Amino acid sequence: MLLALLFSGAHLAYRKRHWGRGTIAGASVYITEHAGPAVVGIIRPRIAVPRWLKDASPAIQEHVIAHEQSHLDAHDVRLFTWALFLLVSMPC
């Protein structure tokens, strides 16, 4: 399970290199082809949104960014990472 998590993290880091950066609804975001909307990254979490969101109405953009910002404000990525770490480190 630990190897799967490490592989997943490495794969995400590789994919992030190909994502563009932009600003939507006042937030600095990664612009992706197919991933998101989501919060990605453990050390410096950032919002990732699919490219189609740039063409959505400003109201939709604001709702999506507000939702993802709430995950950032609650530190959900770090909480989820700790939960996975504890799960992986449990003895069989």
PATIGU-475685 format. One record per atom (N, C-alpha, C, O): chain; x, y, z; residue in one letter; atom name. Coordinates in steps of 0.001 Angstrom, whole numbers. Last residue first. Layout:
BEGIN
+--------+---------+---------+---------+--------+-------+
| chaine |       x |       y |       z | residu | atome |
+--------+---------+---------+---------+--------+-------+
|      A |       X |       Y |       Z |      A |    CA |
...
+--------+---------+---------+---------+--------+-------+
This chain:
BEGIN
+--------+---------+---------+---------+--------+-------+
| chaine |       x |       y |       z | residu | atome |
+--------+---------+---------+---------+--------+-------+
|      A |    -439 |   -5348 |   10337 |      C |     N |
|      A |   -1428 |   -6266 |    9748 |      C |    CA |
|      A |   -1990 |   -7205 |   10770 |      C |     C |
|      A |   -2833 |   -8040 |   10444 |      C |     O |
|      A |    -185 |   -2081 |   11820 |      P |     N |
|      A |     288 |   -3467 |   11635 |      P |    CA |
|      A |    -827 |   -4338 |   11079 |      P |     C |
|      A |   -2008 |   -4090 |   11323 |      P |     O |
|      A |    -356 |    1005 |   10070 |      M |     N |
|      A |    -993 |      56 |   10986 |      M |    CA |
|      A |    -442 |   -1354 |   10752 |      M |     C |
|      A |    -255 |   -1766 |    9608 |      M |     O |
|      A |     632 |    2666 |    8124 |      S |     N |
|      A |    1560 |    2256 |    9174 |      S |    CA |
|      A |     924 |    1310 |   10201 |      S |     C |
|      A |    1611 |     860 |   11118 |      S |     O |
|      A |   -1554 |    3219 |    6500 |      V |     N |
|      A |    -457 |    2421 |    5956 |      V |    CA |
|      A |     444 |    1893 |    7062 |      V |     C |
|      A |     970 |     785 |    6953 |      V |     O |
|      A |   -3064 |    4835 |    8251 |      L |     N |
|      A |   -3611 |    3583 |    7735 |      L |    CA |
|      A |   -2507 |    2652 |    7229 |      L |     C |
|      A |   -2525 |    1451 |    7496 |      L |     O |
|      A |   -1363 |    7003 |    8600 |      L |     N |
|      A |   -1716 |    6180 |    9752 |      L |    CA |
|      A |   -2272 |    4829 |    9297 |      L |     C |
|      A |   -1976 |    3798 |    9901 |      L |     O |
|      A |   -1327 |    7967 |    5945 |      F |     N |
|      A |     -90 |    7550 |    6603 |      F |    CA |
|      A |    -388 |    6628 |    7794 |      F |     C |
|      A |     264 |    5598 |    7966 |      F |     O |
|      A |   -4019 |    8676 |    5614 |      L |     N |
|      A |   -3437 |    7609 |    4802 |      L |    CA |
|      A |   -2151 |    7077 |    5421 |      L |     C |
|      A |   -1914 |    5869 |    5422 |      L |     O |
|      A |   -4144 |   10757 |    7500 |      A |     N |
|      A |   -5016 |    9591 |    7643 |      A |    CA |
|      A |   -4469 |    8413 |    6835 |      A |     C |
|      A |   -4457 |    7281 |    7318 |      A |     O |
|      A |   -2308 |   12566 |    6404 |      W |     N |
|      A |   -2039 |   11953 |    7709 |      W |    CA |
|      A |   -2892 |   10708 |    7912 |      W |     C |
|      A |   -2409 |    9708 |    8443 |      W |     O |
|      A |   -3726 |   13185 |    4038 |      T |     N |
|      A |   -2400 |   12573 |    3967 |      T |    CA |
|      A |   -2049 |   11897 |    5284 |      T |     C |
|      A |   -1546 |   10773 |    5286 |      T |     O |
|      A |   -6017 |   14404 |    5069 |      F |     N |
|      A |   -6149 |   13176 |    4297 |      F |    CA |
|      A |   -4811 |   12440 |    4219 |      F |     C |
|      A |   -4767 |   11214 |    4322 |      F |     O |
|      A |   -4807 |   16670 |    6220 |      L |     N |
|      A |   -5562 |   15736 |    7042 |      L |    CA |
|      A |   -5698 |   14389 |    6342 |      L |     C |
|      A |   -5511 |   13344 |    6966 |      L |     O |
|      A |   -3739 |   17900 |    3931 |      R |     N |
|      A |   -2844 |   17422 |    4995 |      R |    CA |
|      A |   -3545 |   16416 |    5902 |      R |     C |
|      A |   -2945 |   15421 |    6308 |      R |     O |
|      A |   -6127 |   18477 |    2575 |      V |     N |
|      A |   -5089 |   17651 |    1945 |      V |    CA |
|      A |   -4160 |   17081 |    3005 |      V |     C |
|      A |   -3834 |   15895 |    2970 |      V |     O |
|      A |   -7593 |   20179 |    4288 |      D |     N |
|      A |   -8074 |   18824 |    4008 |      D |    CA |
|      A |   -6997 |   17927 |    3414 |      D |     C |
|      A |   -6956 |   16734 |    3717 |      D |     O |
|      A |   -7423 |   22712 |    5451 |      H |     N |
|      A |   -6237 |   21847 |    5399 |      H |    CA |
|      A |   -6611 |   20389 |    5146 |      H |     C |
|      A |   -6016 |   19478 |    5722 |      H |     O |
|      A |   -9443 |   24492 |    5218 |      A |     N |
|      A |   -9623 |   23444 |    6231 |      A |    CA |
|      A |   -8427 |   22499 |    6305 |      A |     C |
|      A |   -8412 |   21585 |    7129 |      A |     O |
|      A |   -8579 |   26023 |    3067 |      D |     N |
|      A |   -8699 |   26656 |    4381 |      D |    CA |
|      A |   -8813 |   25630 |    5509 |      D |     C |
|      A |   -8338 |   25866 |    6620 |      D |     O |
|      A |   -8795 |   24126 |     982 |      L |     N |
|      A |   -7490 |   24682 |    1362 |      L |    CA |
|      A |   -7540 |   25255 |    2776 |      L |     C |
|      A |   -6649 |   25002 |    3585 |      L |     O |
|      A |  -11560 |   23751 |     940 |      H |     N |
|      A |  -10684 |   22611 |    1230 |      H |    CA |
|      A |   -9294 |   23082 |    1649 |      H |     C |
|      A |   -8685 |   22514 |    2556 |      H |     O |
|      A |  -12330 |   26318 |     216 |      S |     N |
|      A |  -12744 |   25812 |    1536 |      S |    CA |
|      A |  -11932 |   24579 |    1928 |      S |     C |
|      A |  -11644 |   24376 |    3107 |      S |     O |
|      A |  -11366 |   26407 |   -2350 |      Q |     N |
|      A |  -10707 |   27238 |   -1335 |      Q |    CA |
|      A |  -11099 |   26780 |      63 |      Q |     C |
|      A |  -10292 |   26846 |     990 |      Q |     O |
|      A |  -13241 |   24815 |   -3631 |      E |     N |
|      A |  -11872 |   24313 |   -3482 |      E |    CA |
|      A |  -11099 |   25114 |   -2444 |      E |     C |
|      A |  -10264 |   24557 |   -1731 |      E |     O |
|      A |  -15459 |   26574 |   -3402 |      H |     N |
|      A |  -15513 |   25219 |   -2855 |      H |    CA |
|      A |  -14103 |   24675 |   -2621 |      H |     C |
|      A |  -13804 |   24142 |   -1552 |      H |     O |
|      A |  -14541 |   28838 |   -4761 |      A |     N |
|      A |  -14910 |   28943 |   -3342 |      A |    CA |
|      A |  -14937 |   27569 |   -2687 |      A |     C |
|      A |  -14491 |   27411 |   -1551 |      A |     O |
|      A |  -14197 |   27775 |   -7335 |      I |     N |
|      A |  -13024 |   28254 |   -6589 |      I |    CA |
|      A |  -13344 |   28365 |   -5102 |      I |     C |
|      A |  -12507 |   28022 |   -4266 |      I |     O |
|      A |  -16899 |   27227 |   -7949 |      V |     N |
|      A |  -15891 |   26163 |   -7957 |      V |    CA |
|      A |  -14688 |   26575 |   -7125 |      V |     C |
|      A |  -14213 |   25800 |   -6296 |      V |     O |
|      A |  -18053 |   29791 |   -7752 |      H |     N |
|      A |  -18523 |   28691 |   -6904 |      H |    CA |
|      A |  -17477 |   27580 |   -6816 |      H |     C |
|      A |  -17205 |   27058 |   -5734 |      H |     O |
|      A |  -16642 |   31235 |   -9714 |      E |     N |
|      A |  -16565 |   31648 |   -8315 |      E |    CA |
|      A |  -17010 |   30535 |   -7369 |      E |     C |
|      A |  -16418 |   30350 |   -6306 |      E |     O |
|      A |  -17420 |   29841 |  -12036 |      Q |     N |
|      A |  -16019 |   29904 |  -11651 |      Q |    CA |
|      A |  -15888 |   30241 |  -10165 |      Q |     C |
|      A |  -15115 |   29608 |   -9445 |      Q |     O |
|      A |  -20160 |   30427 |  -12040 |      I |     N |
|      A |  -19711 |   29025 |  -11882 |      I |    CA |
|      A |  -18259 |   29017 |  -11421 |      I |     C |
|      A |  -17903 |   28266 |  -10512 |      I |     O |
|      A |  -20024 |   33213 |  -12453 |      A |     N |
|      A |  -20686 |   32677 |  -11258 |      A |    CA |
|      A |  -20236 |   31240 |  -10995 |      A |     C |
|      A |  -19961 |   30877 |   -9852 |      A |     O |
|      A |  -18763 |   33474 |  -14959 |      P |     N |
|      A |  -18074 |   33925 |  -13749 |      P |    CA |
|      A |  -18703 |   33374 |  -12463 |      P |     C |
|      A |  -17995 |   33100 |  -11495 |      P |     O |
|      A |  -19230 |   30458 |  -16910 |      S |     N |
|      A |  -19665 |   31778 |  -16454 |      S |    CA |
|      A |  -18904 |   32178 |  -15194 |      S |     C |
|      A |  -18449 |   31315 |  -14443 |      S |     O |
|      A |  -16412 |   28848 |  -18528 |      A |     N |
|      A |  -17662 |   28845 |  -17769 |      A |    CA |
|      A |  -18000 |   30272 |  -17332 |      A |     C |
|      A |  -17158 |   31169 |  -17382 |      A |     O |
|      A |  -13921 |   28809 |  -19615 |      D |     N |
|      A |  -15016 |   29235 |  -20485 |      D |    CA |
|      A |  -16364 |   29277 |  -19775 |      D |     C |
|      A |  -17357 |   29701 |  -20366 |      D |     O |
|      A |  -12348 |   27798 |  -17603 |      K |     N |
|      A |  -12043 |   29153 |  -18091 |      K |    CA |
|      A |  -13181 |   29705 |  -18952 |      K |     C |
|      A |  -13385 |   30918 |  -19016 |      K |     O |
|      A |  -13187 |   25207 |  -17369 |      L |     N |
|      A |  -13684 |   26162 |  -16384 |      L |    CA |
|      A |  -13396 |   27605 |  -16810 |      L |     C |
|      A |  -14116 |   28524 |  -16422 |      L |     O |
|      A |  -11838 |   23675 |  -19226 |      W |     N |
|      A |  -13186 |   24138 |  -19573 |      W |    CA |
|      A |  -13716 |   25176 |  -18594 |      W |     C |
|      A |  -14606 |   25950 |  -18946 |      W |     O |
|      A |   -9452 |   22850 |  -17959 |      R |     N |
|      A |   -9426 |   23984 |  -18886 |      R |    CA |
|      A |  -10821 |   24542 |  -19185 |      R |     C |
|      A |  -10974 |   25748 |  -19378 |      R |     O |
|      A |   -9939 |   22034 |  -14487 |      P |     N |
|      A |   -9872 |   21684 |  -15908 |      P |    CA |
|      A |  -10010 |   22932 |  -16778 |      P |     C |
|      A |  -10608 |   23929 |  -16375 |      P |     O |
|      A |   -7784 |   23076 |  -11806 |      V |     N |
|      A |   -9089 |   23086 |  -12474 |      V |    CA |
|      A |   -8925 |   22671 |  -13929 |      V |     C |
|      A |   -7886 |   22929 |  -14537 |      V |     O |
|      A |   -6374 |   22928 |   -8639 |      A |     N |
|      A |   -6228 |   22522 |  -10042 |      A |    CA |
|      A |   -7624 |   22460 |  -10647 |      A |     C |
|      A |   -8534 |   21864 |  -10071 |      A |     O |
|      A |   -5030 |   24839 |   -6023 |      I |     N |
|      A |   -6225 |   24398 |   -6730 |      I |    CA |
|      A |   -5859 |   24056 |   -8171 |      I |     C |
|      A |   -5131 |   24794 |   -8835 |      I |     O |
|      A |   -2398 |   23616 |   -3943 |      R |     N |
|      A |   -2944 |   24605 |   -4874 |      R |    CA |
|      A |   -4153 |   23994 |   -5572 |      R |     C |
|      A |   -4268 |   22774 |   -5689 |      R |     O |
|      A |    -137 |   23231 |   -1218 |      P |     N |
|      A |   -1354 |   22847 |   -1934 |      P |    CA |
|      A |   -1883 |   23993 |   -2792 |      P |     C |
|      A |   -1821 |   25164 |   -2417 |      P |     O |
|      A |    2842 |   22649 |    -669 |      R |     N |
|      A |    2219 |   23890 |   -1134 |      R |    CA |
|      A |     953 |   23539 |   -1915 |      R |     C |
|      A |     968 |   23548 |   -3146 |      R |     O |
|      A |    2893 |   20003 |     380 |      I |     N |
|      A |    3697 |   21078 |     967 |      I |    CA |
|      A |    3121 |   22452 |     607 |      I |     C |
|      A |    2937 |   23305 |    1475 |      I |     O |
|      A |     985 |   18611 |   -1170 |      I |     N |
|      A |     995 |   18495 |     293 |      I |    CA |
|      A |    1727 |   19679 |     914 |      I |     C |
|      A |    1236 |   20287 |    1865 |      I |     O |
|      A |   -1224 |   18712 |   -3956 |      G |     N |
|      A |      20 |   19113 |   -3301 |      G |    CA |
|      A |     -95 |   19039 |   -1796 |      G |     C |
|      A |   -1133 |   19360 |   -1218 |      G |     O |
|      A |   -4400 |   19991 |   -5000 |      V |     N |
|      A |   -3277 |   19066 |   -5157 |      V |    CA |
|      A |   -2050 |   19631 |   -4456 |      V |     C |
|      A |   -1858 |   20844 |   -4370 |      V |     O |
|      A |   -7841 |   20023 |   -5078 |      V |     N |
|      A |   -6683 |   20620 |   -4430 |      V |    CA |
|      A |   -5571 |   19587 |   -4498 |      V |     C |
|      A |   -5764 |   18438 |   -4103 |      V |     O |
|      A |   -9848 |   20196 |   -8076 |      A |     N |
|      A |   -9305 |   19522 |   -6905 |      A |    CA |
|      A |   -8213 |   20385 |   -6284 |      A |     C |
|      A |   -7733 |   21344 |   -6887 |      A |     O |
|      A |  -11979 |   19705 |  -10857 |      P |     N |
|      A |  -11396 |   20583 |   -9858 |      P |    CA |
|      A |  -10990 |   19807 |   -8606 |      P |     C |
|      A |  -11687 |   18901 |   -8150 |      P |     O |
|      A |   -9313 |   17548 |  -12076 |      G |     N |
|      A |   -9907 |   18586 |  -11263 |      G |    CA |
|      A |  -11386 |   18786 |  -11539 |      G |     C |
|      A |  -11966 |   18094 |  -12376 |      G |     O |
|      A |   -7907 |   16864 |  -15314 |      A |     N |
|      A |   -7972 |   16683 |  -13862 |      A |    CA |
|      A |   -8698 |   17845 |  -13198 |      A |     C |
|      A |   -8695 |   18971 |  -13695 |      A |     O |
|      A |   -7635 |   17461 |  -18016 |      H |     N |
|      A |   -8722 |   16582 |  -17597 |      H |    CA |
|      A |   -8886 |   16461 |  -16088 |      H |     C |
|      A |   -9927 |   15990 |  -15629 |      H |     O |
|      A |   -5817 |   19589 |  -18395 |      E |     N |
|      A |   -6664 |   19136 |  -19494 |      E |    CA |
|      A |   -7863 |   18358 |  -18974 |      E |     C |
|      A |   -8985 |   18566 |  -19434 |      E |     O |
|      A |   -5528 |   22357 |  -16059 |      T |     N |
|      A |   -5264 |   21001 |  -16520 |      T |    CA |
|      A |   -6148 |   20670 |  -17717 |      T |     C |
|      A |   -7107 |   21384 |  -18012 |      T |     O |
|      A |   -4014 |   24942 |  -14454 |      I |     N |
|      A |   -4975 |   24671 |  -15515 |      I |    CA |
|      A |   -4606 |   23321 |  -16120 |      I |     C |
|      A |   -3501 |   23152 |  -16637 |      I |     O |
|      A |   -3744 |   25813 |  -11076 |      Y |     N |
|      A |   -3196 |   25027 |  -12172 |      Y |    CA |
|      A |   -4326 |   24819 |  -13174 |      Y |     C |
|      A |   -5463 |   24551 |  -12786 |      Y |     O |
|      A |   -4282 |   29216 |   -9903 |      V |     N |
|      A |   -4657 |   27813 |  -10087 |      V |    CA |
|      A |   -3762 |   27153 |  -11126 |      V |     C |
|      A |   -3117 |   27818 |  -11937 |      V |     O |
|      A |   -4984 |   31847 |   -7803 |      S |     N |
|      A |   -3927 |   31253 |   -8608 |      S |    CA |
|      A |   -4188 |   29753 |   -8677 |      S |     C |
|      A |   -4304 |   29090 |   -7647 |      S |     O |
|      A |   -8085 |   33564 |   -7939 |      A |     N |
|      A |   -7237 |   32556 |   -7299 |      A |    CA |
|      A |   -6198 |   32047 |   -8286 |      A |     C |
|      A |   -6496 |   31842 |   -9462 |      A |     O |
|      A |   -9878 |   35230 |   -9212 |      G |     N |
|      A |   -8918 |   35819 |   -8281 |      G |    CA |
|      A |   -7988 |   34846 |   -7597 |      G |     C |
|      A |   -7180 |   35248 |   -6759 |      G |     O |
|      A |  -11206 |   33574 |  -11007 |      A |     N |
|      A |  -11952 |   34154 |   -9877 |      A |    CA |
|      A |  -11000 |   34670 |   -8798 |      A |     C |
|      A |  -11289 |   34557 |   -7606 |      A |     O |
|      A |   -8163 |   32270 |  -11894 |      I |     N |
|      A |   -9603 |   32172 |  -12106 |      I |    CA |
|      A |  -10283 |   32662 |  -10838 |      I |     C |
|      A |   -9967 |   32214 |   -9735 |      I |     O |
|      A |   -5108 |   32354 |  -13446 |      T |     N |
|      A |   -5915 |   32938 |  -12382 |      T |    CA |
|      A |   -7374 |   32827 |  -12779 |      T |     C |
|      A |   -7767 |   33242 |  -13869 |      T |     O |
|      A |   -2639 |   29784 |  -14061 |      G |     N |
|      A |   -3500 |   30897 |  -14422 |      G |    CA |
|      A |   -4210 |   31424 |  -13197 |      G |     C |
|      A |   -3951 |   31004 |  -12069 |      G |     O |
|      A |    -398 |   27465 |  -15534 |      R |     N |
|      A |    -860 |   28230 |  -14374 |      R |    CA |
|      A |   -1694 |   29392 |  -14866 |      R |     C |
|      A |   -1474 |   29915 |  -15959 |      R |     O |
|      A |    -499 |   24133 |  -16903 |      G |     N |
|      A |    -269 |   25572 |  -16957 |      G |    CA |
|      A |    -729 |   26218 |  -15664 |      G |     C |
|      A |   -1365 |   25587 |  -14820 |      G |     O |
|      A |    1120 |   21012 |  -16388 |      W |     N |
|      A |     -41 |   21865 |  -16216 |      W |    CA |
|      A |     376 |   23330 |  -16306 |      W |     C |
|      A |    1453 |   23716 |  -15851 |      W |     O |
|      A |    3331 |   19470 |  -16372 |      H |     N |
|      A |    2748 |   19765 |  -17682 |      H |    CA |
|      A |    1524 |   20682 |  -17585 |      H |     C |
|      A |     963 |   21077 |  -18607 |      H |     O |
|      A |    3954 |   19019 |  -13749 |      R |     N |
|      A |    4944 |   19732 |  -14571 |      R |    CA |
|      A |    4366 |   20172 |  -15912 |      R |     C |
|      A |    4848 |   21129 |  -16519 |      R |     O |
|      A |    1925 |   17403 |  -12802 |      K |     N |
|      A |    1880 |   18832 |  -12478 |      K |    CA |
|      A |    2865 |   19639 |  -13318 |      K |     C |
|      A |    2634 |   20821 |  -13573 |      K |     O |
|      A |    2753 |   14824 |  -13528 |      R |     N |
|      A |    1660 |   15461 |  -14268 |      R |    CA |
|      A |    1623 |   16966 |  -14030 |      R |     C |
|      A |    1324 |   17729 |  -14948 |      R |     O |
|      A |    4764 |   14381 |  -11578 |      Y |     N |
|      A |    5094 |   14377 |  -13005 |      Y |    CA |
|      A |    4015 |   15102 |  -13816 |      Y |     C |
|      A |    4334 |   15905 |  -14692 |      Y |     O |
|      A |    3210 |   14420 |   -9262 |      A |     N |
|      A |    4281 |   15414 |   -9435 |      A |    CA |
|      A |    4692 |   15513 |  -10901 |      A |     C |
|      A |    4939 |   16609 |  -11406 |      A |     O |
|      A |    1608 |   12161 |   -9763 |      L |     N |
|      A |     998 |   13484 |   -9680 |      L |    CA |
|      A |    2046 |   14579 |   -9879 |      L |     C |
|      A |    1796 |   15556 |  -10586 |      L |     O |
|      A |    3574 |   10175 |   -9622 |      H |     N |
|      A |    2825 |   10374 |  -10866 |      H |    CA |
|      A |    2159 |   11746 |  -10881 |      H |     C |
|      A |    2150 |   12418 |  -11913 |      H |     O |
|      A |    4341 |   10375 |   -6961 |      A |     N |
|      A |    5326 |   10653 |   -8015 |      A |    CA |
|      A |    4624 |   10921 |   -9347 |      A |     C |
|      A |    5040 |   11795 |  -10107 |      A |     O |
|      A |    1931 |    9599 |   -5719 |      G |     N |
|      A |    2498 |   10931 |   -5489 |      G |    CA |
|      A |    3502 |   11324 |   -6554 |      G |     C |
|      A |    3520 |   12470 |   -7003 |      G |     O |
|      A |    1738 |    6957 |   -6664 |      S |     N |
|      A |     691 |    7921 |   -6965 |      S |    CA |
|      A |    1202 |    9359 |   -6787 |      S |     C |
|      A |     928 |   10226 |   -7618 |      S |     O |
|      A |    4012 |    5821 |   -5496 |      F |     N |
|      A |    3889 |    5876 |   -6947 |      F |    CA |
|      A |    2855 |    6923 |   -7360 |      F |     C |
|      A |    3080 |    7685 |   -8300 |      F |     O |
|      A |    3279 |    6044 |   -2795 |      L |     N |
|      A |    4474 |    6738 |   -3294 |      L |    CA |
|      A |    4429 |    6875 |   -4810 |      L |     C |
|      A |    4769 |    7928 |   -5350 |      L |     O |
|      A |    1000 |    4398 |   -2755 |      L |     N |
|      A |     889 |    5816 |   -2410 |      L |    CA |
|      A |    2082 |    6614 |   -2928 |      L |     C |
|      A |    1922 |    7723 |   -3438 |      L |     O |
|      A |    2160 |    1936 |   -3451 |      A |     N |
|      A |    1111 |    2506 |   -4299 |      A |    CA |
|      A |     948 |    3996 |   -4026 |      A |     C |
|      A |     777 |    4779 |   -4960 |      A |     O |
|      A |    3869 |    1553 |   -1270 |      L |     N |
|      A |    4424 |    1717 |   -2614 |      L |    CA |
|      A |    3407 |    2341 |   -3564 |      L |     C |
|      A |    3762 |    3183 |   -4389 |      L |     O |
|      A |    1960 |    1212 |     747 |      L |     N |
|      A |    2871 |    2350 |     792 |      L |    CA |
|      A |    3483 |    2607 |    -579 |      L |     C |
|      A |    3600 |    3757 |   -1001 |      L |     O |
|      A |     828 |   -1185 |       0 |      M |     N |
|      A |       0 |       0 |       0 |      M |    CA |
|      A |     878 |    1256 |       0 |      M |     C |
|      A |     567 |    2240 |    -671 |      M |     O |
+--------+---------+---------+---------+--------+-------+
